Amino acid sequence: MNKLLASWQVWWLRITPREQRLVMVGAVALIIGVLFWGIYQPMAQRAELAQNQLRNEKQLLSWVENKADEIAALRASGAKALSPLPFNQAVSSSARRFNIELVRVQPRGEAMQVWVQPLPFNQLLSWLEYLQQNHGVEAQFLDLDKNDRVGVVDIQRLQLSKG
């Protein structure tokens, strides 16, 4: 290490004062460049990305809260009209009608656990509203996650029951 330092000192003393100033200015510019492009700019980009994600999450939360209020209002407003179809047939036929792909249907006592492919949230609401108004079927549990596509939800858990 001492040899390296000594060789740098010898080199520094051999160059002219003008070259020394040029090397110092270049070193300062290099340090500023490394600090800016190596530290500040990546941090600023990450902060902007985090702010965008937060804004998107807040918009999604607001949208879901509005839709939850809409669902609650729909539940409270309508009387149940019972159809003559059996529970499982009402669910499967209405799913076909609304172009909803049922992955799996499993009876759970008086209820039914349903697994569905990802679908637009409005389509899900329309289907659930139809089930409630025409077949007296209600969602007991509904657990949703957002999907990568806008307006599309992944249904983690959907449990339906009749009347």
Sequence and secondary structure as in RCSB ss.txt:
>XXXX:A:sequence
MNKLLASWQVWWLRITPREQRLVMVGAVALIIGVLFWGIYQPMAQRAELAQNQLRNEKQLLSWVENKADEIAALR
ASGAKALSPLPFNQAVSSSARRFNIELVRVQPRGEAMQVWVQPLPFNQLLSWLEYLQQNHGVEAQFLDLDKNDRV
GVVDIQRLQLSKG
>XXXX:A:secstr
 HHHHHHHHHHHHHS HHHHHHHHHHHHHHHHHHHIIIIIHHHHHHHHHHHHHHHHHHHHHHHHHHHHHHHHHHH
HH      SS HHHHHHHHHHHTT  EEEEEEETTEEEEEE  EEHHHHHHHHHHHHHHH EEEEEEEEEE SST
TEEEEEEEEEEE 
